[in-house]
Amino acid sequence: MSTISSSLRPRTLWIGKKRTKSILVIFAVGTACGLYISTFMNASRQPFGKSVKFKYEGRSLLTMFSTWPTPEYPEKYDVRNNTVANWIKFKEFFTPIYFTNDENLKHAVEKGGWKTLPVTKVGSGNDLPVFKNLFLDAMKHYDSWFYGFASGDIMFTEGLIKTLLALIRIPEFRDKVILLVGQRTNVDNVTMEEATNFETLKKISKDRGQLWTPLAEDYFITSKNFPWGELLDVVSGRCGMDNFIVMESLDRGYIVIETTQTILAVHHTSVGGNNENLRKPNANYNMDLIKKFYGRKPYNYSKGRTICANYFSEFLNKHTIIFSKKSKSVC
């Protein structure tokens, strides 16, 4: 990759060009006073669903995974099928992985083009996966710049890839521990046709979607050096896990970026509604575990909202993403 340097008050401007068989991205990155800018000259032409794997400096961009139990009611099958079909549209940039010990679900998801891995550690008495082990196991099997989890009813558009491509080209962030989180947009009754067309997915999010509370986080994307092994054994799918991870990351001084404005995360709302986890068995399992470990009464989960992140991303225009450091915390 060729690079040209020139002065930029008070730091540096980098301009370069990256070409592969299937993608051309021209970018400029500038930094000043906690402001990081990455520009994609032809990002709107990025092809998705190609068989050629995109590599950046010899490494995959992202390893993305999810997990879910056997659907509780028929409508949930449509939700999971939409997620499987949506994620496989990104196969040029990542191979979707499904964690399960259910052989029937394993074979069904593999037919949709996903890879599968077994759940190696569970908790809560309901055989729910210990969240950190999903990341640790994914890292053992796949090498990439970023590792991400999203709930089994979350669908994305190209903003996911644009954000990561922009972030990876910022030199100051290269060796930092990074966590990306954001709010989801709830949309009722998403069809397969809507789930597999990015432009349509964006349109229905505007027309009939609702941006959900910053207290709920449904995706987590981290740098490879995120120390998952040091965290508590909170489980996937129960209350408190999301806010705990954000709070821990902020307390440890990590870079936490709220990406709501650049990553559209569409939540396919079905008959279960938007607060299903509150009605699950052992709904407070994580919160009890956290309280026992830290002895805080009460534990202030509001400090783990998306808006508590110390950075945020936004589009300057359709080809340019800005990462800004917040001058002060709102939490």
N, C-alpha and C positions, 0 to 999 in steps of 0.2 A: 504494500500500500504506500502510495506517495503522499507526503505531507509537506505543507508549506507553512512556515511560521511568520507572523508579523506582530507588531506591538498592538496592544489593546489596553487602554487605561482601565485598571491599574495592572492587569495581568497579560494574558496571551490569547490569541485567536488561532485556532487550528482549522485548516481547510484540507479536505482530502476526498478521495473517491474510492469506492469499493465496488468491484464488478465480479459477478459470478455468472454462471450459465443462465440463471433465471431471475436475477435481480440486479439493478443498478441503483445505488444510493449515493448521492452526493451530499456532503454535509459540512456544516461549519459549527464549531463549538467555541463558545466564548464564556469566560468566567469573570465576574466582577462583583465584589461585595455580597457574596452568597447567592449570586444569580448565575445559572448555568443554562446555556442555550444550545439546542441541537436542531439543525435544519436539514430537511430531506427535500431535495429539489424535485424528485419525481415519486414521492412516496405513494401517491394515489394510484400509481400503476403497478404496485407490488402484486404479483400473482399469488394466489392462494390455492392450495389443493394440488400443487405440483408434486411430482415424485422425487425431484432432486432436493436433497437436504441442504439447507442453508447452514454454512459454518462461518464463524467469526474467529479468526486466528486459530483455526483448527479445532474449535470446540463448538458444540451445539449451543444455540442461544438459550433454550429453556427445556427443562423437564417438568411436565405438568401432570398432575394426578388428582384422583378423587376416590371416594369410597362411599358406598351406600348399602343398606340392607335390602332384603327382598321387599319389593314395593308392598305397602300395606293395603292399597286399594287400586283398582284397575287404572284410574287416571294417572297414577304415578308411573306406570309403564310408558305412557306417552311422554312424560317429563324426562325420564331417563333416556329414552330413545332420541329425543331432541338434543339432549346434551351430547350423547355419543356422536350424532350426526354433525353437530356444530363444531365440536372440538377437532374432528377429523379434517375439517377444512383447513386446519393449521398444520397439516402433516409435513409441510416443507420446513417448518420452523420447530416443531416438537412432536414427539410421539406421545399421545395420551396414554396414561397408565391408570388402571383400575385395580385397587387393592381389595381382595376378597378371598375368603376361604370357601365360598359357595361354588361348587363345580358347575352348576347350571348357569348361574350368573356369569361366571368366568367365560364359559363357551359362548354365551350370548353376546357379551361385549366384545370378545375377540373377533366375532363375525363382523362387527362394525369397524374393524381396523385397529382397535386398541391393543396394547399389550397389557398383561396382568402380572401382578405380584401378590404373594400371600401376605396376609396380616400376621405379623410376628409377635405382637404384644397387645394385649387387651386389658381393659379395666372396667370398673363400675358394676360388675355382676351381670351386665347385659352383653358381654362380649364386644364392646365397642373398641375400636382401634385407639391405642395411645397415639396422640397426634404427632409428637416429635419423632416417633419411630417410622412414620410414613416418610418423613423427610430423610431420616438416616438411612432407611432401606433404599430409597430412590437414589441417594448419593452413592451407595455401594454398587448399584447396577448401571447407572448412567452418568456420563460426564457432561456437564453443561455450565454455562455462566450463571444461570439462575435456576431455582427450583420453586415450583409453585403448587399450591393446593387450592382447589375451589370446590364448593359444595356441589352435589350431584344434580342440582337444578339451576346452575349458573351457566349462561352462554355469553360469548364474547364476540367482538368485532375486531377489525384490524388495528384499533387503538391499542390493544394489548401488545402487539408486536412493535408498533411504532414507538411506544413508550420505552420498551426494553432496548430497542436498537438505538434510541437516543441516549438512554442512560449509560449504555456500555461504552460509549465513545467519549465520556467525560473523564479525563485522566485523574482528576481529584477523587473520584469515587471508586477507582479501580480496586484499592485494597481495603476499602471501608466495609463494615458490616452493615448491610442494607436490608430493610423490610419495606415492602410495598403493600398498602391496604387501601380500600376505598369503599364507598357506599354502593349498594346495589339499587337497581331500578326494578320495581315489581310490575310485571305485566301478566294479565290473566290470559289463560287459554291460548298459548302460543302454538301455532301449527308447525308441522315439519317444514313446510315451504318457507315460513317466516324465520324459523330457526337456522336455516341453511343459506340465507341470503343476507349479507351484512347490511346492505342499504335498507332492505325491508325491516330488519331487526332494529336499526336506528330509527326508522320512521314510526314503527309501532310503539317504541319507547317514548317518543315525543307525543304521539297521538293518544295513547291510552295507558302510559306508564306512570308510576309514582316513585319518586326518589325516596328510599327508605331511610330510617333513622341512622345517624352516625354512630349509634351505640352498637349496631350490628355489622359485623365484618364477615363476608362470605368468601373472600379469597385472600391468600397470603403468599407473596412472592419474595423470596430472599436470595441474597448472594450466596455463593457456595461456602463461604467462610462463616455463615451464621452458626453459632454454637448450640445447636438443638439439644445436644446431649446434656447440657447443663440445666435444662428446664424441667419443671415438674411433669408428672405423668398425667396431665389432663387428657381427656378423651375427646374424640371428634363427635360432634352432634349433640352436645349438651351445653347448657348455659355457662357463660363466664370464661370459656376458653379463649375466645377472640380478644376480649378486653384485657385479659391477663397477659397475653403475648405482646400486645401493644405497650402496655404499662411496663413490662419487664424490659422491653427493648429501649424504651425511653429512659428508664432508670439506669440502664447500663451505658447510655450515651451513644447508642447506635443511630444511624441515619434512618428515620422512619418517614416515608414519603406518602402523602395522601394523593392517590392517583384518580380520584373520582372524576375529574374533569377531562382526563385523557384515556381512561379505560372504562368503557361502557360494560358493566356487568349486569346482564339481564336475568332477573330471577323469574323463572316460569312458575307463577302462582297457580296452584290447582285447588281442589276442594279442601285441602288441609289448611289453607290460609297462609298467612305470613308469620305466624307465631307457633308453628308446630312443635318446636323443641320445648316450649313451656309445658306441653301436655304429655311429654314422654315420661316413661318410668325413670326414676332416679334423675329427674331433671336438674337437681341441685348438686349432683355428684362432684362436678368440678369446683363449684363454689365452696363446698364443704372441705374439699382437699386443700384449696388455697387458704381458706380460713385457718385450718389446722396447722398448716406449715408456717404461715406468717403471723398468726395470732392477732390479726387486725380485726377490730370490732367497731363498726363494720368496715369491710374492704371497699374502697371507693372505686367502683368499676367505671364511673363516668370519666375517669382519667385515662381510660383506654379506648375512648372514642376515636373515630377516624380524624376528627378535627383537632385532636391533640397532637397529631404528627408534627415533627419539627421542620419538615419540608412539604411542599406541594408541587404538583405538576399542572401545567395548563398549556393549551395551544395558543401560540402567538398568531399563527394562521394555520391553514390546513396542512402545511408542510413543516412547521416549526414548533417544537416543544420546549417550554421553559421549565426548569426546576428551580424553585425559589426557596431560600431559607426564611422561615418565619422570624420576624423581629422579636416576638415574644409569644409565649404559650397562651392560648385561650383557656387552658385548663388549670 
